[in-house]
Amino acid sequence: MSDQEPYVLILYYSRTGHTAVLASQIARGVGRVDGMTARIRAVPPVSPDTEASQPAVPDEGAPWATKADLAGCAGLAIGSPTRFGNMAAPLKYFLDTTGDLWLNGTLAGRPAGAFTSTGSLHGGQEATLLTMMMPLLHHGMVLCGVPYSENALSETRTGGTPYGPSHWGGNETGGKVSDHEKAICQTFGERLARFAVKLAD
């Protein structure tokens, strides 16, 4: 890790903006913990057109992630919309480039967790979070979820699971992230940051 202030990397792909909103709420939770900052980074979309490329800096939103962002983090939250019970291809593509970090054990022992959003209430939120944990386990990271001491888990009528924050963008919600979903995100971010501080000692 570098000499800069320790940070939790919030790494995500967002197609319609819902996952990006979750990322910002997780960052708020991280910000509650002294000695830890949030670094929000996105991954660009992938294209079947092999000649297509994204600009080095996105026109809007979070900067594109680099492997250096990942290697230097004290903790990690990965986020993606659901794709058949799994993460979207752009995030998977980025993680597939991290074999050198895995080989060197760079991320081993650091806390990590996942967050997701879906357009339908039973659209694979929990399956997506669980499958997103597989690469984290392979990297030797320590998994972090959301305990039921967070009352919003029991009260939510939209997204939110003990496996990690989630958002349901269905018609009844108008696509907005609910107060319960925000609370779960912030609790998750704070918990992840607190673990990062303790595990860094």
N, C-alpha and C positions, 0 to 999 in steps of 0.2 A: 504494500500500500504506500501511497505517496505521502509527502509531508502536508498536503492540503487538508482542509477540514474534512473529517469523515462524512460520508454521505450514503444514504439509501438510494439506490438506482431504481427508478420507477420506469420500467421499459415496456412499451406497449405498441400495439397496432390498433388503429381505429378507422373504420370505414365511414361511419355516419356521425361520429363525434361522441357517442355515448361512452365508449371506453375511455376516451380522453377526459371526459368529465370525472369519471371514477378516479383516474390517475391524479387529477388536481385535488380531489378530496383526500386521497391517501397522503398526498404531500402535506396537506394541512395537519394531518395526524402526526406525521414525522416531525413537523415543525414545533410540536409541543414538547419535544425532548431536547434538553440541553446537550450540546456537544455533538449533535447530529443534524445534517441538513438533507434536503431532498433534491435529487437531480432527476428531472423528467426528461426522458428521451423516447423518441418514436422510431419505428422502422418503416422504410418506404414500401409501397406495394410492389409486388413482383408482376412481371408481364410475360406473356408467351412470345412477345415480339423481342427477339434477341438483340435487336438494334436499339431498342428503347432504353433510356436511362433517365434517372431522376436528377434534378439539379443537386449540386453539392450541399446546398442549404435550402431547406423547404421554403416555399413562399409564405406559409403560415404554420402555426402550431409549434410543437417542440422540435428542437434540432434532431437530426438523424443520430442514432446511437452508433458508437464505435466499440470495438472490442476493448479498447483502453478504458472506456466508461465502465464496462463490465468487470474488467480485471481489477479496477481500483475501488470498487464499491465495498462498503462494510456490510451491506444487506441488499436484498434484491426483491422487487415485486414485479412480476410479469403479468401483462394483461392483454386480452384478445377477445374479440367477439367469438361466439361459438360457431364451429364449422363441423357439423355432424359429430358432436361430442368431443371435439378436439380444437386446438388452437388454429387460427387462420394461417395460411401458407406463408405470408410475409414474416411473421414472428418465428415460425418453424425454420424458415430459410436462414434467418439470422442466427438462431441457436445452432443450426447445423454447421456453422462456420467456427464454432468454439472448441473444436477438438483439441487444439493445442492447449487451451486453458484446462480442459479435462485431463489431458496427459500429464500436465505439470501440477495438478491438484490446486490450482490457483484459487478456486472458490470454496474449497473444502472447509467445513466448519463455520461458514457464514450463514446467517438466517435468510430464509427466502419464503415467498408465498406467491399466490396467483389470484387474479381477479378477472371477471368476464362480464359480458353483456349478451343478451339474446332478445330476439323479437317476439318470442312466444314463451309463455309461462313455463312450459315443460319442454323447452327447446334444448335441453342438454347442459344447463348451467353447472350442475354438480359433476356430471361426467367430464365436462370440459376442464373444470378446475382440477379434478383428480388426474386426468391425463397430462395436463400441463405440469404437474409435479414430477413426472417421470424424468425429464432432463435435469431437474433440480437435484433429484436423488442421485442421478448418475454423476453429477458434479460434486457430490458429497456435502451438499448444503443441508442445513437444519430447517425442517419445515415449520412454518408458522401459520396458524389459522386464526379464527375468531371465536373466543370462548362465549358460552351462554351467559356469562356475567354481563355481557353487552345486551341490555334489555331489548334493543331493536331487533335482535335475532328472533325473539319470541313474538314481537308485535308486528313485524313487517307483513304486508299483504302483497308485496312485489318481490324484489330480489333480496339476496342476503343469505349466506349459508355459513356453517361452521368451518367449511373448507376454504373460505375466502369470500371477499365482497363480490356481489353480482348485481346486475341491473336488468329488470324486465322492461323492455321498451314497447310493450303492447298498447293497444288502442285505449284501454281504460286509463293509462297513465299519461297519455298524450306525449309519450316519449321522454318526459322529464324525469330526472333522477329524484327519487323521493327523499324525504327527510330521514326515513329509516335507513335507506341505502347510503345516504351521506354519513350518518352516524356510524354505520358498520365500517365504511371505508376509513373514517378517521380513527376509529378504535384499532383497526388493523394496522394502519400506518404507524400509530403511536407504539403499538406492541412490537412491531417489527423493528422500529428504531431503538426501543429499550433493549431488545435482545441483541441488536447490533453493538450497542454500547457495552453490554456485559460480556459478550463473546470476544470483543476486541481486547479486553483486559488480559 
